[in-house]
C-alpha cells in the first residue's frame, strides 16, 4: 500500500497522496520521507506541476526553490498556476515572485497575446513593487534592466506600453 502511494506521488505530485503516505509511516520516518519528497518535487520534469504541488501542499519556500532553480523552464502560458504562485511567493520570496511574473509577461509579449497585455502590465507593476524588497537578483536582470530589455525587444507593442503607464 505504501509503495503504491509513493509511486502515485512520484508520478503525479499528488499532495493528498503524500499526506496519506506520510501519515502511515512510523514516527521519525516521516521527516526523512518528506525530505525525499521535496527533492523529488525539485527535480520533477514539469516545473509547473512542481510549483502547483508547492501551492497545494502548501510550501512557499519549496516553491521559491523550484522557481529559482528552474526559472528558464517556467511556461508563461500556465497563468492558472503562475498567477496564484506569484501572489503566494511575493511576501516572503519576492525574487521568485518576480521571476514568475516575468515569465507571464514575456509569454504575452513574445507570443503577441494582446488579450493578456492588461494582465502583463499589472504583473509588471507587481514586479516594480517587489523590487524594493529584493537585495540580490542572483544573476537575473534587475527591474530597470528587465524593462529596458522589454522595450528593446517589444518597443513597438504600443497597446502593451500604453497600459504600463
Secondary structure as the mmCIF struct_conf table of DSSP 4:
data_model
#
loop_
_struct_conf.conf_type_id
_struct_conf.id
_struct_conf.beg_label_comp_id
_struct_conf.beg_label_asym_id
_struct_conf.beg_label_seq_id
_struct_conf.end_label_comp_id
_struct_conf.end_label_asym_id
_struct_conf.end_label_seq_id
HELX_RH_AL_P HELX_RH_AL_P1 UNK A 2 UNK A 12
HELX_RH_AL_P HELX_RH_AL_P2 UNK A 15 UNK A 23
TURN_TY1_P TURN_TY1_P1 UNK A 24 UNK A 24
BEND BEND1 UNK A 25 UNK A 25
HELX_LH_PP_P HELX_LH_PP_P1 UNK A 26 UNK A 26
TURN_TY1_P TURN_TY1_P2 UNK A 27 UNK A 28
HELX_RH_AL_P HELX_RH_AL_P3 UNK A 29 UNK A 43
BEND BEND2 UNK A 45 UNK A 45
HELX_RH_AL_P HELX_RH_AL_P4 UNK A 47 UNK A 57
TURN_TY1_P TURN_TY1_P3 UNK A 58 UNK A 58
HELX_RH_AL_P HELX_RH_AL_P5 UNK A 60 UNK A 69
BEND BEND3 UNK A 70 UNK A 70
HELX_RH_3T_P HELX_RH_3T_P1 UNK A 71 UNK A 73
TURN_TY1_P TURN_TY1_P4 UNK A 76 UNK A 77
HELX_RH_AL_P HELX_RH_AL_P6 UNK A 79 UNK A 90
TURN_TY1_P TURN_TY1_P5 UNK A 91 UNK A 92
HELX_RH_AL_P HELX_RH_AL_P7 UNK A 94 UNK A 110
TURN_TY1_P TURN_TY1_P6 UNK A 111 UNK A 112
HELX_RH_3T_P HELX_RH_3T_P2 UNK A 114 UNK A 116
HELX_RH_AL_P HELX_RH_AL_P8 UNK A 117 UNK A 131
TURN_TY1_P TURN_TY1_P7 UNK A 132 UNK A 133
BEND BEND4 UNK A 135 UNK A 135
TURN_TY1_P TURN_TY1_P8 UNK A 138 UNK A 139
BEND BEND5 UNK A 140 UNK A 140
HELX_RH_AL_P HELX_RH_AL_P9 UNK A 143 UNK A 154
TURN_TY1_P TURN_TY1_P9 UNK A 155 UNK A 156
HELX_RH_AL_P HELX_RH_AL_P10 UNK A 158 UNK A 164
#
